């Protein structure tokens, strides 16, 4: 952050924007960019204070916990520049085929013991088509659903037909993870084997099937603050229910291996901006938090986060679940849910009081 003289007018403007969000209103792109470009630490902590108020207003003290099972690892045909599992890069990442039922059910049982709401099946491949692999995926989902331990989620790549999305819904899937990764403008720098439009199309099929959407991105890939702003606005437009924010953990062997880390205060500011733009959504802090935030991890909740990915990530380690649970307890936050059905995200209007709201979420 650059040193700047404190501008009192920023405090007044932040108060106006924060109060509007608390009242159910929305911010436009120019207002959002003002937030993303805040530089002075006093202004950033002012923003964080408003993000905390917004989180408490819409989410109370509840924190949504998720974990993942790497159901198929490595040898992915896609060339995502941040990913250790791409076959295009030599990273030493583990490789194995689609897992049997036992490890998935064991992961669900462990998750339930730790109060985790959802377990997501994640596979390193381009996507799902109709055929034997889809049958096997649906079997794993049905087994998770029948176990009644946690909500079955999945992140299985690109989907190119409505029939596949419908099959996943019929098998008992409730929420599908499919990140936009970054803005439409920056996306070509992250991947060339599929497009941003492919991802938006996939989300369209999933929404039509009646599935909830978990979609976010990665910060620290070299994108601008404007890119982060536009990612948040796109997620608002697409109607994501869970918005994971990953912070790049540069993996040796990938094109992003030498990317400089984001400053912790820049990360916390970004989380706070997402909260003010997405006041009712679950803002979930996922990969990269331990290496990038270090001793400031607990501040993600003050900055507006209402969800946390716990347990290890796909190819990198996380801090222990026990330590995460103690962190939540120390903050007076509650990870226990009888049923998290996203009912707290329902809203009648954006609060702008216009007869024809210009900020209504457009259909995908």
N, C-alpha and C positions, 0 to 999 in steps of 0.2 A: 504494500500500500504506500502511496506517495503522501508525504507530509503536506497538509493543507491547513489554511486558517479555517477555524470552525465557522460554518455559515448557519446562523440561527434560523434562517428561513427554511433550511432543510428540515429542521426539527418540526416546524409548523406544517410543512407539506407532508411529512411522514405521518404526523398525527391525523391529518385530514384523510389520507389514503387508508390508514389503518382503521379509522372509524367507519369509513365507507364499507370496507370489507366485512367488518364486524356486523354491520347493519344488513348484510346480504348483497352488497353491490359488487361490481367487478371493475378491475383496472384495465385501461386500454394499453396499447403497445407503447406509446410514448411515456406513459406513467411507469410502466414496467421497466423500460430502459433506464429511466431515472434511478430506479432502485438498484438495478444491476451495475450501474456506473458509480455508485457511491464509493468514495475513497477514504474519507476521514474515519478513523476508528470510532469516534463518538457517534457519528451518523450511523455507522454499521451496527453498533450496539443498540442504538435507538431502534433501528429496523428490526433487529433480533428481538427486542422487547415486544414490538407489535406482533411479530410472528408468533411469539409465545402466547400472547393474549388470544390470537386467532385460533391457535391449536387448542388451547384450553376451552375456548368458547364452543368450538364445533366438535371437539373430541374428548373433552373432559380429561381424565387422567389415564385413559386406556391406551395401551400400546399394542399394536398388532405384530406378532412375531411370525416369521416365516423361515423355513429352511428348505434346502434343495437336496435332491439325490441325483448324482451324475449317472444317469441311466445308460448312457453310451458315450465313451470318452475317446477323444483324439481322432486323427485322420479325417478331419472335416474337409470337404471339398471347397468350402468358402475361404476367401482370403482376407477376412476382417483383420485390420492392421493391429488391433489391440489383443488378439486372441492367441493364447498358447496352443489351442487345440487345432489350429489350421494346419493342413498337410503342406501348405506352401512354405512353412517356416520350420526350422530345426530348433525346437525348444526343450526336447526331452520330456514332454508331457506324456502321462500314461495313455495307453490305448487299449480299449476293450469293447466288445460288442454289447448289444442290448442285454441288460441284466435280467436274471431270473426273479421270481416273485419274492424269495426269502429276504434278500437285502433291502428291497423296497419296504416290505412290511416291518422289518426290524427298524428301519429308519423312522417309519411312522410311529412305532411304539415308543422309540426314544424321544421323538418330538413331542408326543402327547405327555410324556413324563415331565418334560420341561416347560409345559404350558404353551407349546407352539401351536398356532392356529392352523397353519397350512403347510403341507409338504409338496414341493413341486418336482415333477419329473423333468429333467433337463437332458437333452440329447445333442451331441455334436454331429450334426449333419445339416444338409441344406434345408430339408423339410420333409413333410409327410405327404404321401400319395396313397390312394386306395390300393390295397393288396395285403399280403401276409404281415408286413411290419405294422401296418395300421391295426390289424386284428390283435397283434401282440400288445401294442400300446394300449388298446382299449381293454384288454384283459388286465393289465397292471392297474389301470384306473378303476375298473370294477372291483378289484381286490382291495384297493385302498378305501374305496367307498364302503364296501361291505364290512371292512374292519372297524369303521366308525371311530377311528382314532383321531384323525385330523381331516381338514378339508383337502381333497385331492386337486392339485393344480398341475399345470404342465407348461413347459416352454420347449417346443419341438420344431421351431423353425418356420419356414415359409409354407403357407397353405395356398394351393392354387384352385381349389374347388369348394363349393358350398357343401358337397356331399361329405367331405372329410371333416369339416367343422361340425356338421350335424351328427356324424358318428361319435365324435368326441363328447358332445353334449349328451347324447343318448347313453353313453357309457358311464356317465356320472360326473364328468368334469364340470367344475364350476367357474374356474378362472384360468385364463391362458396368458402366459407371459410372452410378450413380443415387443422388445424395445425399438423405438425409433432411432436410438443411439445419439443422434445430434440433430441439428437443423437440416432442412432439405438442402440448403446451400453448402453445408460442410460435409454432408454424408459421403459424396464421392471420394473424399480423402480417407474415409474409413474402410471402404469396401468397393470392389469393382465387379464381383461375381454375381451380385444382385443389386437391385436399386431401392431407393427410398420408396418409390411407388409400389414395389413388390410388398414392402412391409405394410404400407397403408392398405393395400388391397387385402392382405391377410387379415388385418384387424376388421375390415369390413365384413368378411365372411364369418368371423368369430362373433361379431356383434349380432349379425343376422341370425345366427344359431342360438342366440340368447345367452352367450357366455360373457362373464365379466372380463375386463381387460386390465392386465398388469403391463404397463408400458412406461418406460422412462429412457434413461440414457447414461452416458459416461461423460464426465467432465475431466478436463486436464489432457485432452488429446491434441491440443493446439488450436481449439476453436476459440472464437471471440466471445465476449460477454453478450453481444448481439445474438450469436448462435444459441447460447444458453437460454436467452429470453425467448427466441422463436421456438425452441424445443418445448418450453413450458406452455407457450400459447397453442402450439399444435396439439399437445396432449390434452389441453382443455377443450379444444375443438373436437377431438376424436372421442372424448368422453371416457378417458382412462379412469378406472376405479382405484388402482394402486399405481403409484409412480415411484419406481426405484431410481435412486440417484447413486450411481457408481462413481468412484473416484479412481482414475487410472492408476494402476499399479504396474509400471512398465516391466514387461517380461523380456529377459534377454532372448534374442533371436527373432523378435517381432519388430516391425518397422517403427514402432513407437518406443523402443527400448530406451532411448536417450532423451525422451521428453522430460523437461524439468518439472518438478512437482509443484502443484498449486499451494499457495500459502494457506495455512489453516483458516485464517480469517476470511479469505476469499471463498473457501468452501462453505463456511458457515453462512456467509452472506448469500451465496447461491441457494442454499437450503431455505433461508428465510424468504427470498424472492419467490421461490416455488410455492411456499405456503401461502403467501398473499395472493398469488395468481390462482391457486388451487386450494381454496380454504376448506373444502369438504372432503377432498381426496386423502387417501393414505399416502403420505410422503414417506417412503421407505429408504433408509440408508443401507446400502448393500456393500458390494465389493470395494476394497481399498480404504476402508475407514481406519483400520488399525495402523497402517503404515503412513497414512497421510495426516491423520488427526492426532495420533499418539495420545498424549494426556488430555486432549480436549474432546475426546469422543463423547463424553456425557453432555457436551454442549449442543449436540445435534438436536436434542429435544427442546432445549430453550430456543433454538433457531427454528423450530416448527415441525420437526420430524415426529410422526406418529406411528411409525412402523420400523422394524429392524430385522434384517436378515441375520440369523444366528447359526452357529455351527460353521464348518469349513465351507469355502467357496469351491468353484469347479476345479481350479488348479492351484489355489493359494490358500494359506491357513488364516484362520480368524482367531480372536481370543476365545477362551473357553465360554461355553454357555453359562456355566456357573458364575463367571465373572460378569457377564452381561446381565444376568438376573439380579445379582447383587447391586449392580449399577442402577438398575431400574428401581429397586427397593429403596436405595439411598435417596433417590430423587422423588420418592412418593408416587411413582408411576406403577400402574397395574397391567400386567400382561395377560391376565386371566379373562377368557371369554367363554360363555356358554355356547354362543353361536354368533359368528361374525358374518352377517348377511349383507353388509354395506347399506343397511337401511338408513344409517345416519348421513348418507350422501344425497338423499333425496331433497330436492328443492323445487318450489313452485315457480320461481322466477329468479332472475339474476339480481333483482333489487333496484334496477335502474329506473323503474316506474314508467317506462315507455310502453305504449300500446303494442308496438311491433319491435321487439328487442333486437338490436343489431348484434348482440353478443351471444345469442342462442347458439348452442352447439350445432354445427352443421352435420347432416348425415354423411357417413363415410362413403 
